[in-house]
């Protein structure tokens, strides 16, 4: 590598500090992969109430609505070789709450966060080449760099990347959000931040970042269509030359069945008989009969995006067979109650745990035979990568990152690593599950070969980190050209 970069990775959630979904896993692992390539990487996120015992570093004033608020900067680290510094932005008024998102003043909360991040950097004497922003909560940062601090020597060379992890969540707010951002009426137009009468934080990132990416090549194409573009497809088509698709990875040290302390028995592709110990332990933990039947699992946010309407439609015919099924997740009350009722109906065949339990999630990955992801859309998906790593065969709908990672066994027996279906309907999901069940029951040697092939796949961050590195240099070239044109 010819040149090392100074990179600030900004995210509303970062594992292990604060997590609601896959974004936190990405934000907790990609910076470590970039640091391992020799770059100077730092991470910034809010310090929510759930984040305990983070040492104080300094505090700084941040202007909000004409008055000054205090940003307390705390410092931690992502463990690795080397460690990655993590800066947590603390403020009692904005972040000392039970949840992370979903509040009426989220515009002010994350506007404060973005301003505090930029205010912090000169104090740290850290002059980033790249600020890598993630999802709508960080959308104001590229805008502020272009229209607020563009003349600051500290940021003159800084380029921005904006990553879309899920276009469905955009951060829509009342017009008054402009006041909090200290922006005039001229920004409330369709060409700028206005979006169907609201201010759109995601749109700010898409408009003002030097380059944009999302988390799979397929999703980068899908979001340029009216069907998946969530109202922003026109803007994304306009910026198509600046839009990249880079598949997420997973941390192969954290997700390793040979060393994982959270599972009953460690194993690898050469000791698959030990995977059965995890299956029995999981059945016992979830109060299911300890029988040698196909065990299917799903770990998911319980929201419509995840294809749960398809799953609900096929549970009766699926559970009429000699199978067991485990569901872990939380989300919309409708789905929580629906699956809880099914659990009562099929006590000997179905187990449901409502909530988020990362240790149980690992035991499901290790103990199940098959893993379901029938998503309506899926920007990337990490569950299918983790399940492959643990020798649990994915059954997915071919969309977004699921299509980019899972090859259907029956379409390509030599390369297949799972099972997939295209049309979004319950019958196709059930037929695909039944194809997997038939292979499991009737061709155990072929099933074992399929399992080992999945475990041998490489969805670590190494390849993706190199692609991000390449994109960072392209962003710097674009920023340099823009400065030249501006004189």
N, C-alpha and C positions, 0 to 999 in steps of 0.2 A: 504494500500500500504506500503510495507516494506521499500522502498528506494526511495528517490527523486533523480531526475536526473538534470544535467545542460545540456540544449539543445540549440544549435544554429541552427535556421531554416534559410536557405539561399535560396533565390528565386529571379529571375530576375524581378518579378512583385508581388506586394502585395496590395490588396485592403485595405483601400481606397486611397492609395498613387499613385499607377500606375497600370493600368489594360488594357489588351487587350483581356482577355478571362477568362475561368474558373480557371486557375492556380492562378490568383490573388485572387479569392474568397477563394480558399483552403488555400493559404498562409496567408490570413487575418483572417481566422477562426480557423483552426486546432491549431495554437500556443495558441490561447486563451483557447481552450478546454483542451490542455495539461497543461496550467498554472492553470486552474481550478481544475485539479487533483493533484496540489501541486508541480509541477515541476518548476524549474527556467528556463524559456524560454526566449530567445532573438531572434530577427529577423534581417536579413541583406538584403538589396537590393540596387541597384544603385539609385543615386539621379538624375533622368532625369530632363530636363528643365521644364517639366509640373508640377513637384512637387514644390510647393511654400512654402516659409516661414518656413523652418526647421532650428531650432537653431544649431549654430556651437558648436562642442564639442572639436575637436582637429584636427591636421593634421599630416600625417606620410609620410615618403619617401617610394616609391615602385620602385624597379629596373625593368626597361623595356628596353630590347635591349642594355644593358650596360650603360644606363643612368638612372637618378632618376626622377621619376614623383611624384607629390604630390597628396596624397589621403586626401581629406578633409572629416572628419567624422562628420556627423550631427546626432542629436538624436531627435526622436519623440516617439510616443507610440501608440499601439493599445488599444483603449478604452475597458475596461472590468473589471471584478472582478476576479483576480487583473489585473491591466494594464500590458501590455507586452512591454518592451523596444524595440524600432526599431532603427537600425543604418543604415543611408543612406550614401553610398560611393559616394563622389562628386569629379568630375574632369571636368573642362571646356572642355578640348580637346576631351574627350571620351563621355561625356554624355549631353552636352549642345546642343541638336539637336531637331528637330521637332518630330521625331519618336523615338521608343524604340529599334527596331530591323531592320534588312534588309540593313545594311551598309557594304561596302566592307571591312572595318577594324573591323568587329564584333569579329574576333578572338582576336585582340589586346584589344578591349574594355572589353570583358568579361574575358580575361586572367588577365588584370589589376584589374578588380573587384575581382576575386578569390584571387589574391595575396594580395590585400588590406584587404580583410576579414581576412585572416590568420595573416597578420601583425598587425591588430587592436587588436586581442584577448589578447596578452600579455600586451599591454598597458592598456586594460580594466581590467586586472587581472581576466579575465573570462576564466576558464579552462574547456571547455565543455567535458562532457562524450560522447555526440553525436553531430556530425555535420550532419544535415539533408539537403541534396542537392536536388535541384529540376530542372529537365530538363537540356538540353545540356549546357546552359550558365554557369552552376555550375559544369560541368563534370571535369574540371581540379583540383578541390579541393581534391577529394580522391586520385588522382594521386600525387599531391604535398605532401600530408601527407605521402604517402608511399615511395616516392623517393627523396623528397627535405628536409623535416623537420622531417624525421622519428627519428632522434636522439635528437630532442628538448625535454627537460623535460616537456615543456608546453603541448605537444601533444602526449606524449608517451602512454597515456591511452585512447586517443580519438578514438572512432569508428565512421564510416561513413555509412550513409544510402543514397542511390541514388534512387529517385522516378522518374519513367517515366510517364509523363502526356500525352504525345503523341509521339509515336516512329517515326512518319513521319518527325518530325523536329529534326535534329540531329546535326547541326552545322558542315558543311563540309567546309574545308579551304585548301588553298594552302600549300604545304610542308613548306613554310617559316614560317608558324605558329609555328613550332617547335623552331625556333630561338627566337621568342617572349616569348615562354615558358621556354627558357634556357634549352632545351632538345637536346640531340645529335641524330645523324643519326640512332643510334640503335633503336630508338623509331618509326622509319618509316618502320615498317614491319607489315604484316598481323596479327601477333601474338600480336602486340601492337596497335598503333594508326592509322596505315595506313588503308584506306578504299577506294578501287577503285581509287588509286592515290591521295587521299586527306587525310588530317588529320581530324579525326572525334572526336569532343568534347564529344558527347554522349557516344561513345565507351570508352573514358577515364573513365567516371563514371561507366559504366557497368563492366569494367575490374578491377578497383581498389577499388571500394566501398566494405565494409565488407558484407553488405547485399543490395539487390535490391528489390524494390517493384513497382507495378503499381496500378492503381486506381480502379480496379475491378478484381474479381476472373476470370471472363470470359476472359477479355483482357489479363491477365497474361498467360492464355493458348493459346489464339489466336496468340500472338506475338512470340510464339515458333514454329510457322508454316511458311513455305515459303510464303504463301499467305498474311500474315499480319506482317511478321517479318522484312520487310523493309531492307533486306540484313543482319540483325543482328540476325536472328533466330538461327543460329548455335551457336553463343556465348551465347545466352539466354538459349538454351537447355543445353549447357555445365554448366551453372550456375543455372540450374533449382532448385537445392537444396537450393540455396540462394535467390530464387525469390518468392515473396509473392504478393498476390492480396488483397488489402484492399480498400473497397468501400469508396469513398468520402462522406462527409456529407454536410449539409448546416447549416447556422447559424439561428436557430429557433427564435432568438430575432429580427434579421434584417428582415427575411422573415416571417412575421406574419400578416395575413390579419386583425386580430383584432386590431392591433395597428399601422399598416403601414401608415405614414403620407403622402405617395406619391400617395395614391389612393383616389377616390372620397368618398367612404363610407366604413367604417370598418365593418367587419362581421366575423362570425365563423360558425361552422357546425350547430349551433342551430338557426342561423339567415340568412339562405341562400337567403331569399328573397331580402336582401340588396345587394347581389352580382349583381342583375339585375340593380341596380343603377349604378354600375361600368360599366356594359355593355352599357347602354345608354350613359353614359358620354364618353366612349371610341369611340362609333360610332360617336358621335357628334364631338369629337376632330379630328377624322380621316376622316371627311366629308363623312360618310356613312349614308344612311337612318336609322333612329332610329326605327327599326322594330324588332319584336320578331322572328328572324330566327337564325339558328345555326351560331355561329361566331367562325371561326377557326383562330388560330394565329401561327406564327413561329417567333422566335428570334434567329438569327444565323449569324455566319460568313458566307459570301457568297463564299464558296469554294466547290470544288467537293466532299470532304469528307462528307459533310452534306446531301447528297442525293438530291441535288437541281435539278439534271437532271431528276430524277423521278418526282419531284414536277412539273417541267416545262411541262413534258409530259402529265400530267393529269389535268392541270388547265382548259382547255377548257371544258372537260366533267364535272369536279367538279363545275365550275361556271355556267354551264348550269342549275344547280339545284338552288333551292331557299336557298342560303347560302351567307355568307359574309366571306371575308378572309383578314387578316392583316399580313404584313411582315415587320419586322424591322431587319436591318443588313447592313453590308458593307463588301466589299472584292473584289473579282475579277471583273474587269470591264465588262466582258461578262455577268455575272449574274446580275450586277447592271442595265445594259441597258435592259436585257431581261425582268426582272420583272417590270421595269419602263414602258416598252411598254405594258405589260399586264395591268398595272394600267390604262393606257389611253384607252385600249380596253374595260375594265369592270369598268367604273367609279362608278357605283352604287353598285358594289359588292366587289371591291378589293381596298385596301389602301396599299401603299408602302412608307416606310420612310427609305431612304438610310442614314446610319450613325449609331453612337452609342449613345443611349440616355437611361441611366439607369432608369430615372424616368418613361419614357414612357414604358420601359420594364415591370416595376411593374404594370402599368395600363393594359398592355396586359395580364399579368398573371391573374390579378384580373377580367378583363372584358370579356375574351373569354370563350367559352364553351369547346373548345377542343384545344390541343396544339400539333403541328406536329414536330416529330424528325425522319425523314426517313433516317438516316445516313447510309452511306456505311460502316463505322466503327465508333465506339464511345468508347474511353477508359473508360470513366465513364459517363459523362453527368451530368449536374446539373439542366438543364432546366426541365427535367421530375420530379425531386424532388420538385422544386419550384412550378411547375404547380399543382402537387398533393396537396401541402400545401395550395394553393389558390383555390382549388376546381375546377380546370380546367383539364379535363380528357386527359391524354397523349395518342397519337397515334404514335407508334415508330416501328422501325425495330429492331428485336431481335438480337442485336449484342453487345458485350462488356458489359458495365455497364447498358445499356438499357435492356438487357436480364436479368441481375441480379436484376433489380428493378421493372420491369413492368410485371405483370401477366395478360394475355389476359382474358377479361371477358367471352367470349364465350367458352374458353377452361376450365375455372374454375370459374363458376358464384359465388361460395361462397367466393372466395379469390381474384378474379380479381380486378385490380385497374386501368385498361386501356385497350388498344387494341394494338396488335402487329402482325407483319408479318415477315416471315423468308427470302423468296427469294427476291433478289434484282431486282425487276422489277416493272414498273409502274402499271401494272394491279393489282398486289397484294396490292400495296399501295392504289389504288382507291377502291378496294373491302373492304379493312380494314376501310377506312374512311366511306364508305357506311354502313358498319355494325354499326359503331358508330352513324351515322346519323339516321339510322332506330331505334336504341334503344332510342335515344333522342326524336324522334318524336312520336314513337308508345308506349313506355313504360316509361312515365315520372317518375313514382314512382321508377322503377328499376334504372333509371338514377340518381335520387336523392340519392338513396342508394349507388350507385357506387361513386358519388361525396363525400359523407360523409366518405366512407371507405378510399378513397384516403387522405382526410384531417386528418384522424385518424392515418395514417401511421407515423412511426418515422424514418426519415432519418437525424436526428440531428447528431452532431459529437460525442455524448457520447459513442456509441458502437465502432465507428472507432478509436477514441482516445485511448480507452483501447487496441485495437489491435496494434496500433502504439507503445504504451508503451511496450507491450509484445515483439514486434520486436526489440525495442531499447535494452532491456535486453539481447536478443539473440545475437545482434551485439556485445555488450560488452563482453559476454562470448567468442565469436569467436575471438575477438581482444585479450583477455586475453590468450587464448590458443595459438594464434600465437606468442605472446611475449614469452610465456613459451618455445615453440619449438625453438624460435630463441636464447634462452639463455638469 
